[in-house]
Amino acid sequence: MSALDSPLTYRAIALALIVATALAWVGIVSWTPGSAAMDDMAMAPLSSVAALGLFLLMWTIMMVAMMFPAALPMVLIFHRVSNDRRPKGLAAVPTWVFVAGYLAVWAGFGVAFYGVEWGIRWLTGSGMARFPATVAALAFLAAGVYQLTPLKTVCLQHCRSPMGFVMFHWREGTAGAVGMGVIHGAYCLGCCWALMVILLGVGVMNLAWIGLLTLLIFVEKVLPAGALVGRVVGGGLIALGLLALARPSLLPLLTLGL
């Protein structure tokens, strides 16, 4: 067994992801409304490059916090398979290359998310204030309906089967590892994009909802009954959306008061 394939190395990778997740959560908490970073974003024109850059930094850190816990099994499987090929004379690609490809997909989605958020603010005249209740209601409904679709099921199956994904999508070399990260990121995006849309309605930096979504994503992807839990949550989100449409005054309660 090589040093790169030792249990110590696996623990080091797991620890690195855990530490990155913890630091990302520290960053999220420091960027809650009223913080200096959020004040800087509020002062920058929504269409400016500076505002987009600040948002993408915040978004990427948030994706590390939300996605790394559920991605840990996939990352460890990639590392294991990559290093198992070393005795065959094939170079092992650093695991961070795979992770970089994965994060690139979520960063790209962040650009689209920012564009949609900017468009909604422009259409509703909301500025940096909370969106109208209708936006939150539609976000809940969209997320709930998507939880029950075949596409969600297919993407979730890929995310729940790390070894199957690595075996089916294996590519050699650095470019191959980046490509695998992008492919896995695409499946993860296909699994979770609608859940991220909820943040349009409740607030991008709503810590309570970020925590709930992080927990749901982990349960869906890692735990045995995750797929069933996801469908049940889908029904609950639809109910929340209908309730928000019928009783907009309840929105502060549905957004956990944030």
N, C-alpha and C positions, 0 to 999 in steps of 0.2 A: 504494500500500500504506500503510495507516495504521500508526501507531506500535504499536497494540495487536496488529497482525497481522504484525509484523516478526519475522525470525528471532531477533533479540535478545530479544523477549518470550517466544518459545517456549523459548529457553535459560534465561531467568529462571524460568519456571514449572518447567521440568525441574530446575533447580538448587534451587528452593524445596522441591520434593518430595524430592530427594536429601538436602538438609540436614535436613528434617523426619524423614526415615527414620533418618539418622545420630543425631540427637538422641534419637529414640525408642529406638534401641538402647542409647544411653548410659543412658537411664532404666531400661530393662529390666535391664541389668547392675547398676545401683545398687539394684535391688529384688530381687536374688537372696536366697535364704534366709540369714538371719543379719544382713541389713541392718536399719537403723533402721525403714525403711518397712514391711518385712515383720514386724518385731517389733510395730509398732503394730497391724497387721492381726491378728496372732495374739492380741494382748491384747484386742481388741474382740470382744464376743459375735458369733457368726456371723450371728445374725438381726438385728443392730443396723443402723440407718441408716448409722452411721459406717463399719462394715465394708463395707457395700454400696457406699458412696461411694468408699472407698479402692480397692475392687476394680474399680469401673467406670473410675476414673482409670487404674489400672494396665492394665486390659483395653484401653481406647481407645488408650493409648500403644503397647501391644503390637500392636494392629491396624494402626496407622500403620507400625510397623516391618515387619510381615509382609506387608501388602497393598499399600502404596504402590509398591514396585518393579514389581509386575505391573500395577498400575492406571495407571502413567504413560502408556502409549500411549492409553488411553481418555480420560484427562484432557486430553492434548494435542489429540486429535481434537475433543473438545467445545469447547475454546478456539478452535480453527481454524474450526469450523462456525459457532459463535456470532458470531465477528467477521466472517465472510464475509457475514453478513446485514446488517451495518451499512450498506453502500451502498444497500440496499433500503429504508432508512428504519426498520429494526427495531433496537431497542436491544439491544446486546450485554450479556449477563448476566455478572457476574464469575465466573471459573472456580471460586473458592472456594465459591460457593453450591452448585454441583454436587457438590463434594467433601464439603461438609457433609451433604448428603442421603445420600451414600454411607456416611459414617461413622456417621450416625444408625442405619442398619440394623444395623451391627455392634455399636453400643452397646446396642441393643435385644436382640440375641442374647446380649450379655454378661450382661444381667439374667437371661435364661433359664438361661445357663450357671451363673451363681452359684446360682440356685435349685436346679438339679440337683446341683451340688457340695454345697450345704448339706444337701440331702436324703440324699445318699449318706453324708455324715459322720454324720448323725443316725441313719440305719439301721444303719451299721456300727460306730458308736461310735469313729470314727477320730480325732475331734478335729482337730488340725492335723497329725497324723501321716500317713504314706503309707497309701493305700487298700489293701485286700486285693488279692492278685495277681489274683483273679478279675475285678476291675474293669478292670485294665489289659488282661487278655486279651480281655474283651468289647469294650473300646474299640478294640483292634486289629482284631478281627473285624468290628465294625460299620463301621469306616472302610474296611476292605478290600472288603467286600461292596458298600458304596455306590459305591466307585470304579468298579464294573462295571455300574451300573444305567443305564437309559435316561435317567432324570432328571438324573443327573450329566452324561451326554453332552450333553443339550440345554443345560443351564446353561453348560457349558464352551464350547460352540459360540458362545453369545452373548458370553462373556467374551473369546474369541479373535478376534472380529470387531468391533473398535471402530467402524469407519465404518458397518457394517451396523446396529449397535445404535443409533448416533446418528441415522441416517437414518430408521429405523423407529419409534423412540420419541421423536422430537423434540417438545418442547413449548415454547411461547413464554413469555417472561417469567420473573421470579424464581421464582414458584411452580412454573412448568414445569421450571426447572432443578433445583429441589429434588426434584420428582417424578422427573425423569430419574435423579438421583443415587440416589434410593430404589430405583427399578426396577433400576438397574445393581447396587446393593448387594444386592438380593434375588437376582439371578442369581449374584452372587459368593458369597453365603451358600449358595445352592443347590449351588454348585460345591464349597465348602470346609468346610461346617459339620461334616461327619463327620471331616475331618482335625483340626479343632479339638477334637473329642471325645477324640482320643488324649491330649490334655493332661490330661484327667481321670484317666487311668490312670498317666501318667508324671510328672505334676506340672506345674501351671500355669506355673511359672517355671523349667522345665527348659530351660536355655539351649541345650543340644545339640539337643534335639528341636524347639525353636522355630526354630533355624537350619535344620535339615533340612526342616521343613515350609515355611519361607519359600522355600527353594531349589526345592522341589517345586512350590509354587504358581506361582512365576515360570516354571519350565520348562513346566508345563502350559498356562499362559495365553499365553506369549509365543513360545516356540521352536517351530519347524516340527513336530517330532515329539512335542510336548507331550502330545497325547491318548494316543498309544501308550505313552509313559512312564508316564502316570497309570494306565493299565490294568495295566501290568507291576508298578507299585508296589502296586496293589490286591491282586494275587496275593501279593506279598511280605508285605503286612500281614496277610492271612488266615493265611499260614504262621506269622507271628510270634504271632498270637492262639492258634492251635492249639498252638504250642510252649509258650506261657505257661500254657495250661490243663494240658498234659501234664507240664510241668516247672516248677512255680511257683518253684523255687529259682533258676531262671535269670533271674527278673525283674530283678534289679539289672543284669545284663548287657544285657537288652533295653531297659531305660530308660537305658542308657549310664552307669549307675552314679550317677545323680543322683536 
